[in-house]
Amino acid sequence: MQRFAGLFLLFATSSFAADFELRDQIKDLFRHRQWAEAQALLGKLVATEPDNAEAYFYLGQTQIARGEIDQAVASLEKATGLDPASSEYFRVLGDSYGISAQKAGLFAKLGWAKKCKAAYDKAVELDPKNLSARWSVMEYCRQAPGIVGGGMGGAYAQAAEIKKLDPARGRQAFASLYMADKKYDRMIAEFDDVLRDSPADYESLYQLGRFAAASGQYLDRGLATLRHCLELEPPPNQPGRAPTHWRIGVILEKQGDKAGARAAYEAALKADPMFPQAIEALRKLPETPTARP
């Protein structure tokens, strides 16, 4: 799921608060991921403006970020109820349903999953050019079984539609599906096409590194692309410094560079002291022997 995708563009054109100072304050809190502070301001806003759909929409996003999923569902259902024509509201509502499905028991999981797919489909219906909504449908189909509307056929169909709207984004979509299907040569070719035109495309660079770290293939290239990511500013909807350093550590560990891996895991924790994968990686990493004089 692409949480907060397009967030700042939406804020730039937002009219949800007549108080522009308040709007700018909330925008700044989102930029710095200060979810609790933003949630407090938005909570006050919906209390005074109970029919403000956009305020409920942003409130729901802060609740997702803080793991308050039941509250997020309620806020986002309120937003879509007040503004049933917003594609983006339904997309993020689908995110909240998807997270609910992940946390639910077996029988409840199926119900939440169907609601997730329905919300994503509604987002695409309302705005067929909403790339984030189409990507959400694609990822849902990639991960979910056919019993709840998933399947790789649907995923590839969405990738094709994405490519019609945005060729570069479409190549990324096909690359991610080829990765899932273990069609690695085709995946690399798609990423190469993206990076040939846009050498600093953060998502393609990161995904190549992620693939290398997970598969053990193309390790040198994956290391180079992840290090390139560290030279760039992560987009708001992409993994940041902590997961990038962690994946660098994974690659270095696979290459036998235990000292380099340790340094990378420690850099991940410097970026996010609670990053669980780096904590676990350090716990499992053998101590590097001290050189004798």
Legacy VTK file of the C-alpha trace (Angstrom):
# vtk DataFile Version 3.0
C-alpha trace
ASCII
DATASET POLYDATA
POINTS 293 float
0.000 0.000 0.000
1.124 3.477 -0.764
0.204 5.396 2.297
0.218 9.196 2.052
0.917 9.128 -1.715
0.179 12.530 -3.214
-0.299 13.961 0.245
1.507 17.248 -0.284
-0.137 17.914 -3.641
-3.491 17.518 -1.942
-2.455 19.891 0.801
-1.231 22.422 -1.737
-4.737 22.713 -3.207
-6.577 22.160 0.049
-9.404 24.353 1.237
-10.318 22.228 4.238
-9.488 25.007 6.694
-10.331 28.629 6.228
-7.529 29.248 8.704
-4.506 29.092 6.386
-2.140 29.257 9.348
-3.719 26.103 10.768
-3.537 24.374 7.394
0.155 25.219 7.056
0.802 24.006 10.586
-0.846 20.647 9.877
1.010 20.384 6.557
4.316 20.923 8.344
3.468 18.291 10.957
2.690 15.777 8.197
5.961 16.578 6.441
7.866 15.799 9.643
5.663 12.778 10.414
4.571 14.262 13.722
1.372 12.288 13.672
0.245 12.804 17.271
0.483 16.586 17.007
-1.301 16.623 13.650
-3.982 14.313 15.016
-4.613 16.627 17.945
-5.154 19.625 15.660
-7.357 17.659 13.264
-9.382 16.291 16.170
-10.157 19.832 17.247
-11.012 20.757 13.662
-13.564 17.971 13.157
-15.077 18.793 16.543
-15.814 22.333 15.374
-16.514 21.379 11.721
-18.296 18.001 11.849
-19.154 18.116 8.130
-15.560 18.703 7.008
-14.761 15.651 4.863
-11.170 16.634 4.164
-10.354 17.044 7.830
-11.673 13.535 8.503
-9.572 12.259 5.598
-6.340 13.625 7.051
-7.340 12.596 10.558
-7.753 9.041 9.289
-4.224 9.105 7.880
-2.741 10.148 11.216
-4.640 7.306 12.859
-3.278 4.798 10.337
0.238 6.086 10.989
-0.247 5.636 14.742
-1.735 2.148 14.438
-5.220 3.255 15.529
-6.919 1.288 12.786
-10.467 1.109 14.165
-10.490 4.886 14.570
-8.980 5.327 11.109
-11.733 3.230 9.534
-14.367 5.346 11.276
-12.749 8.626 10.202
-12.282 7.548 6.591
-15.800 6.139 6.332
-16.973 9.522 7.587
-14.881 11.282 4.932
-16.224 9.133 2.093
-19.756 9.521 3.416
-19.448 13.301 3.380
-17.717 13.345 -0.021
-18.608 10.187 -1.957
-17.062 11.568 -5.167
-13.455 11.589 -3.924
-11.324 8.854 -5.477
-8.464 9.470 -3.065
-10.688 9.194 -0.004
-11.839 5.743 -1.126
-8.260 4.684 -1.873
-7.082 5.464 1.639
-10.250 3.948 3.092
-9.216 0.787 1.245
-5.827 0.992 2.968
-7.532 1.050 6.357
-9.658 -1.964 5.428
-6.562 -3.798 4.217
-4.742 -3.219 7.491
-7.850 -4.387 9.346
-7.795 -7.587 7.266
-4.178 -8.225 8.208
-5.038 -7.995 11.896
-8.317 -9.963 11.798
-9.038 -13.624 12.397
-9.673 -15.967 9.481
-13.395 -15.393 8.903
-13.307 -11.661 9.599
-10.242 -11.374 7.350
-12.290 -12.352 4.289
-14.880 -9.678 4.980
-12.303 -6.948 5.459
-10.446 -8.048 2.326
-13.595 -7.788 0.212
-14.264 -4.316 1.606
-10.679 -3.337 0.805
-11.024 -4.439 -2.836
-14.409 -2.721 -3.158
-12.973 0.564 -1.873
-9.992 0.397 -4.247
-12.292 -0.446 -7.169
-14.500 2.500 -6.259
-11.455 4.784 -6.223
-10.578 3.681 -9.771
-14.193 4.022 -10.904
-14.345 7.595 -9.609
-11.038 8.547 -11.234
-9.639 6.086 -13.786
-6.496 8.252 -14.015
-5.686 7.919 -10.314
-2.422 5.993 -10.593
-2.179 5.414 -6.858
-5.630 3.824 -6.855
-4.763 1.568 -9.780
-1.508 0.619 -8.054
-3.465 -0.264 -4.923
-5.758 -2.554 -6.941
-2.712 -4.109 -8.589
-1.009 -4.814 -5.263
-4.226 -6.182 -3.812
-4.606 -8.589 -6.742
-0.951 -9.599 -6.460
-1.282 -10.521 -2.798
-4.861 -11.717 -2.371
-6.323 -15.095 -3.393
-9.033 -15.434 -6.001
-11.707 -16.103 -3.373
-11.575 -12.411 -2.413
-11.033 -10.994 -5.895
-7.272 -11.316 -6.139
-5.039 -12.991 -8.693
-2.113 -12.162 -10.938
-4.364 -11.744 -13.972
-6.028 -8.749 -12.366
-2.657 -7.429 -11.240
-1.198 -7.510 -14.760
-4.365 -5.878 -16.134
-3.902 -2.934 -13.774
-0.201 -2.696 -14.653
-1.183 -2.399 -18.311
-3.609 0.428 -17.520
-0.954 2.195 -15.439
1.501 1.935 -18.330
-1.020 3.552 -20.708
-1.310 6.523 -18.353
2.351 6.794 -17.332
4.891 4.628 -19.214
7.626 4.986 -16.575
5.264 4.150 -13.731
3.916 1.276 -15.777
7.389 -0.172 -16.199
7.792 -0.063 -12.429
4.445 -1.816 -12.061
5.408 -4.624 -14.421
8.813 -4.923 -12.755
7.211 -5.434 -9.351
4.939 -8.138 -10.775
7.800 -9.861 -12.563
9.627 -9.881 -9.241
6.658 -11.587 -7.589
6.476 -14.089 -10.470
10.244 -14.722 -10.253
10.709 -13.532 -13.837
13.896 -11.798 -12.825
15.382 -11.086 -16.250
12.197 -9.321 -17.319
12.108 -7.435 -14.013
15.666 -6.156 -14.444
14.898 -5.110 -18.032
11.923 -3.025 -16.871
13.943 -1.297 -14.148
16.764 -0.689 -16.621
14.319 1.070 -18.940
13.157 3.339 -16.102
16.669 4.164 -14.928
17.900 4.766 -18.466
15.433 7.654 -18.714
15.516 8.660 -15.031
18.785 7.610 -13.338
17.659 9.066 -10.013
14.271 7.338 -9.894
14.166 6.539 -6.191
11.577 3.786 -6.288
13.330 1.808 -9.030
16.680 2.144 -7.272
15.217 1.025 -3.958
13.282 -1.877 -5.452
16.390 -3.204 -7.191
18.219 -3.071 -3.861
15.304 -4.706 -2.064
15.271 -7.523 -4.600
19.027 -8.074 -4.260
18.853 -8.156 -0.469
15.915 -10.581 -0.454
17.085 -12.921 -3.219
20.869 -12.885 -2.928
21.132 -12.091 -6.643
22.690 -9.019 -8.276
24.281 -8.133 -4.923
26.820 -5.620 -6.232
24.213 -3.813 -8.241
21.731 -3.837 -5.374
24.337 -2.376 -3.059
25.082 0.391 -5.554
21.412 1.291 -6.040
20.715 1.434 -2.306
23.745 3.645 -1.741
22.448 5.879 -4.517
19.151 6.089 -2.600
21.051 7.484 0.385
22.236 10.341 -1.831
18.639 11.279 -2.655
15.755 12.679 -0.633
13.212 9.867 -0.116
9.781 10.756 -1.539
7.042 10.914 1.108
5.499 7.593 0.067
8.761 5.638 -0.244
10.962 3.814 2.301
13.353 6.150 4.058
16.842 5.966 5.525
16.314 3.201 8.099
15.100 0.465 5.710
17.685 1.518 3.129
20.571 1.158 5.591
19.118 -2.129 6.829
18.949 -3.604 3.329
22.529 -2.455 2.689
23.480 -4.370 5.822
21.670 -7.469 4.576
23.604 -7.362 1.301
26.934 -6.788 3.033
26.230 -9.686 5.375
25.478 -11.946 2.373
28.805 -10.825 0.887
30.621 -11.810 4.076
31.354 -8.247 5.221
30.173 -8.575 8.819
31.798 -5.322 9.973
30.173 -3.386 7.127
26.843 -5.021 7.858
27.069 -4.047 11.522
27.815 -0.448 10.583
24.824 -0.409 8.220
22.460 -1.842 10.852
23.691 0.728 13.358
23.091 3.473 10.780
19.529 2.163 10.378
18.997 2.468 14.121
20.470 5.943 14.116
17.827 6.902 11.551
15.076 5.074 13.489
16.045 3.747 16.953
13.020 1.430 16.981
13.458 -0.077 13.502
12.717 -3.749 14.270
14.531 -5.421 11.372
17.801 -3.699 12.242
17.407 -4.546 15.926
16.887 -8.214 15.058
19.724 -8.230 12.509
22.168 -6.865 15.073
20.998 -9.393 17.633
21.736 -12.262 15.241
24.977 -10.886 13.815
28.053 -12.626 15.264
30.539 -10.418 17.042
33.415 -9.362 14.825
36.687 -10.738 16.289
39.035 -8.088 17.591
42.302 -8.046 15.663
45.317 -9.121 17.723
48.211 -6.634 18.017
LINES 1 294
293 0 1 2 3 4 5 6 7 8 9 10 11 12 13 14 15 16 17 18 19 20 21 22 23 24 25 26 27 28 29 30 31 32 33 34 35 36 37 38 39 40 41 42 43 44 45 46 47 48 49 50 51 52 53 54 55 56 57 58 59 60 61 62 63 64 65 66 67 68 69 70 71 72 73 74 75 76 77 78 79 80 81 82 83 84 85 86 87 88 89 90 91 92 93 94 95 96 97 98 99 100 101 102 103 104 105 106 107 108 109 110 111 112 113 114 115 116 117 118 119 120 121 122 123 124 125 126 127 128 129 130 131 132 133 134 135 136 137 138 139 140 141 142 143 144 145 146 147 148 149 150 151 152 153 154 155 156 157 158 159 160 161 162 163 164 165 166 167 168 169 170 171 172 173 174 175 176 177 178 179 180 181 182 183 184 185 186 187 188 189 190 191 192 193 194 195 196 197 198 199 200 201 202 203 204 205 206 207 208 209 210 211 212 213 214 215 216 217 218 219 220 221 222 223 224 225 226 227 228 229 230 231 232 233 234 235 236 237 238 239 240 241 242 243 244 245 246 247 248 249 250 251 252 253 254 255 256 257 258 259 260 261 262 263 264 265 266 267 268 269 270 271 272 273 274 275 276 277 278 279 280 281 282 283 284 285 286 287 288 289 290 291 292
